[in-house]
Amino acid sequence: MTAPTLDAPSKALYRIPEATTLLSLSRSVIYEQIRAGRLRTVRQGRTRLVSAAAINAYVDLLEQEAMKEGTR
């Protein structure tokens, strides 16, 4: 059985509040992950945006870490 995947994103870029909803994480955790370099972002003017590809890469990273730890 394979793990469920995220539905195809309808947008290419998400604002931080949207990313918190998609990842089910708090705003502070999102910013911690950005500072740690685990979640990539881009800036457009003063707005920080998270790409759909970065969200998928972050989920993949979490899954890889879980596999190393032996959890599912």
LUMROPA-252631 format. One record per residue (C-alpha): residue in one letter; x, y, z. Coordinates in steps of 0.1 Angstrom, whole numbers, padded with zeros to 4 digits, always signed. Each point is the difference from the previous one (the first is absolute). Layout:
% LUMROPA-252631
AXYZ...
This chain:
% LUMROPA-252631
M+0000+0000+0000T+0014+0034-0009A-0003+0032+0021P-0026+0025-0010T+0012+0028-0021L-0010+0037-0001D-0024+0009-0026A+0014+0019-0030P+0004+0036+0012S-0023+0024-0017K+0026+0029+0004A+0037+0003-0005L+0007+0022+0030Y-0016+0002+0034R+0001+0027+0027I+0011-0011+0034P-0036-0003+0014E-0009-0023-0029A+0032-0021+0006T-0009-0003+0037T-0034-0014-0011L+0014-0024-0026L+0027-0013+0023S-0022+0000+0032L+0028+0019+0018S-0001+0031+0021R+0014+0033-0013S+0029-0001+0024V+0010-0036-0011I-0002+0011-0036Y+0024+0028+0007E+0023-0023+0020Q+0002-0024-0029I+0007+0029-0024R+0029+0013+0022A+0014-0035+0003G+0000-0003-0038R-0024-0029+0000L-0028+0019-0018R+0010+0021-0030T-0017+0033-0007V+0003+0029-0025R-0007+0037+0005Q-0021+0022-0023G+0005+0035+0014R-0008-0003+0037T-0020-0032-0004R+0015-0033+0009L-0014-0028-0021V+0003-0038+0001S-0001-0019-0033A-0020-0031-0005A+0032-0018-0008A+0016+0011+0033I-0031-0012+0019N+0003-0034-0017A+0037-0001+0006Y-0006+0007+0037V-0025-0028+0002D+0025-0023-0017L+0027+0010+0025L-0023-0008+0029E-0009-0034-0015Q+0037-0008-0005E+0008+0010+0036A-0028-0022+0013M+0013-0030-0020K+0035+0005+0015E-0016+0000+0034G-0020-0031-0008T-0034+0016+0004R-0028+0003-0025
